[in-house]
Amino acid sequence: MILLFIISILIILISNIMMFLTIIMSKKSFMDREKNSPFECGFDPKSSARIPFSLHFFLITVIFLIFDVEIALIFPMIYSFKLVNFFSMMKISFFFLLMLLLGLYHEWNQNMLNWTN
Amino acid sequence: MMINDCFLYIIGVLVMIIGVMVGVAFLTLLERQALGYIQIRKGPNKVGYMGILQPFADVIKLFTKEQTFPNYSNYMVYYFSPVISFIITLMSWLLIPYYFNMISFNLGILFFLCCTSMGVFTVMIAGWSSNSNYALLGGLRAVAQTISYEVSLALIMLSSVIMIMNFNMINFFFYQEYIWFFFLMMPLSLCWLSSSLAETNRTPFDFAEGESELVSGFNVEYSSGGFTLIFLSEYASILFMSMLFILLYVGGYSLSLIFYLKLSFISFMFIWIRGTLPRYRYDKLMYLSWKSYLPISLNYLLFFLGLIIFFN
């Protein structure tokens, strides 16, 4: 744990130094209103970039959240196979995976996974 | 004794980091040369001897370019998100199974999943904070894509973890001495390969930086240092993903030379795919992950669980 801590500090230092180095090494630059405006086809951006985005991305994220929680529940199963009664663990894990699979099929059936309406 | 061990360990990690950086440099050279020969032209072959020094010249050029300050961007976030993505990729490289002088992660697979799921946020924040429409669109696409492929990636990985009943990366080698998992779980390993393509935003699935539609996707606004770090972390994660493929499916014994030959072949395959396949369509990409890879990986997970129970 301590070793990992030391190494993560080392890595953070290295990458920050690399970023800092570019600021020192980079050529002199001039600031201009047009130059610093965000890149788009014309000179001025047509619309603000902070726009509300499509709901699909949000829905996909919600579905992902469900599955990620389920993955987080599956992972401890691997170690608990060694700790508890094998047969009961088998029953629990089969039931759980079956629920996950049926849940996925249910979402599919309810057209939650469709990207376009 | 303790201090000596610690010192040796730090040296080992430093050597690993330098190795990763040099590997990334030559991977870019390989990419440019291979893409050149795929398109029947020569790649860079003048700098140094046969273009060997080209990547280093590129790095020096990139580092001396000017740093941009986009208007109305959230500058601190904009500045630090490439740094954080580089940190995360280097942290995930700690997982390479050295047999000495390194940490041996007992829960290596969990560490890998933590690192990859953190990597999503840096792309999203890099896209959002630079206050450009192209960058925002690229960031959104990258988030939805990486998130949905991460689920199937984790589930595919779980079925090979169930085979060995352990989270340690080193153990994969001991279980693959007689038959590679690549043949044992044939469709799943190919699913893993294409999921890792999508996870690293590589070409058939490079919607985060679709050059023809969004100019450069989530990193339009980045110049010198930020761009270099994003680039480095992307290519380091390509190398890492190919290392993981070797480790999980093709019997990787990381002290042998053949391990590194296989690694470079798989990372060449990433480039080969870039030179060959056109870009996918976005809704098809989503269907591919949610409607084929996810059900397949769940069903195979059930199957391998049954297999393990059968053989116990």
Chai-1 contact restraints between the chains, C-beta under 6 A:
chainA,res_idxA,chainB,res_idxB,connection_type,confidence,min_distance_angstrom,max_distance_angstrom,comment,restraint_id
A,L3,B,Y9,contact,1.0,0.0,6.0,A-B,restraint_1
A,L3,B,I103,contact,1.0,0.0,6.0,A-B,restraint_2
A,I7,B,V13,contact,1.0,0.0,6.0,A-B,restraint_3
A,I11,B,I87,contact,1.0,0.0,6.0,A-B,restraint_4
A,I11,B,L90,contact,1.0,0.0,6.0,A-B,restraint_5
A,I12,B,I87,contact,1.0,0.0,6.0,A-B,restraint_6
A,S15,B,V83,contact,1.0,0.0,6.0,A-B,restraint_7
A,S15,B,F86,contact,1.0,0.0,6.0,A-B,restraint_8
A,S15,B,I87,contact,1.0,0.0,6.0,A-B,restraint_9
A,N16,B,V83,contact,1.0,0.0,6.0,A-B,restraint_10
A,M19,B,V83,contact,1.0,0.0,6.0,A-B,restraint_11
A,M19,B,G225,contact,1.0,0.0,6.0,A-B,restraint_12
A,T22,B,F63,contact,1.0,0.0,6.0,A-B,restraint_13
A,T22,B,S224,contact,1.0,0.0,6.0,A-B,restraint_14
A,T22,B,G225,contact,1.0,0.0,6.0,A-B,restraint_15
A,I23,B,Q67,contact,1.0,0.0,6.0,A-B,restraint_16
A,M25,B,F63,contact,1.0,0.0,6.0,A-B,restraint_17
A,M25,B,T64,contact,1.0,0.0,6.0,A-B,restraint_18
A,S26,B,E66,contact,1.0,0.0,6.0,A-B,restraint_19
A,S26,B,Q67,contact,1.0,0.0,6.0,A-B,restraint_20
A,S26,B,S224,contact,1.0,0.0,6.0,A-B,restraint_21
A,K27,B,E66,contact,1.0,0.0,6.0,A-B,restraint_22
A,S29,B,E66,contact,1.0,0.0,6.0,A-B,restraint_23
A,N36,B,F69,contact,1.0,0.0,6.0,A-B,restraint_24
A,N36,B,P70,contact,1.0,0.0,6.0,A-B,restraint_25
A,N36,B,N71,contact,1.0,0.0,6.0,A-B,restraint_26
A,S37,B,N71,contact,1.0,0.0,6.0,A-B,restraint_27
A,P38,B,P70,contact,1.0,0.0,6.0,A-B,restraint_28
A,P38,B,N131,contact,1.0,0.0,6.0,A-B,restraint_29
A,P38,B,S132,contact,1.0,0.0,6.0,A-B,restraint_30
A,F39,B,S132,contact,1.0,0.0,6.0,A-B,restraint_31
A,F39,B,V220,contact,1.0,0.0,6.0,A-B,restraint_32
A,A49,B,N131,contact,1.0,0.0,6.0,A-B,restraint_33
A,A49,B,S132,contact,1.0,0.0,6.0,A-B,restraint_34
A,A49,B,N133,contact,1.0,0.0,6.0,A-B,restraint_35
A,A49,B,L136,contact,1.0,0.0,6.0,A-B,restraint_36
A,F53,B,L140,contact,1.0,0.0,6.0,A-B,restraint_37
A,F57,B,L140,contact,1.0,0.0,6.0,A-B,restraint_38
A,F57,B,A144,contact,1.0,0.0,6.0,A-B,restraint_39
A,I60,B,A144,contact,1.0,0.0,6.0,A-B,restraint_40
A,I60,B,S148,contact,1.0,0.0,6.0,A-B,restraint_41
A,F64,B,I147,contact,1.0,0.0,6.0,A-B,restraint_42
A,F67,B,V151,contact,1.0,0.0,6.0,A-B,restraint_43
A,I71,B,A154,contact,1.0,0.0,6.0,A-B,restraint_44
A,I78,B,V161,contact,1.0,0.0,6.0,A-B,restraint_45
A,I78,B,M165,contact,1.0,0.0,6.0,A-B,restraint_46
A,M90,B,I309,contact,1.0,0.0,6.0,A-B,restraint_47
A,L97,B,L302,contact,1.0,0.0,6.0,A-B,restraint_48
A,L101,B,L298,contact,1.0,0.0,6.0,A-B,restraint_49
A,L113,B,W290,contact,1.0,0.0,6.0,A-B,restraint_50
A,W115,B,D283,contact,1.0,0.0,6.0,A-B,restraint_51
A,W115,B,M286,contact,1.0,0.0,6.0,A-B,restraint_52
A,T116,B,D283,contact,1.0,0.0,6.0,A-B,restraint_53
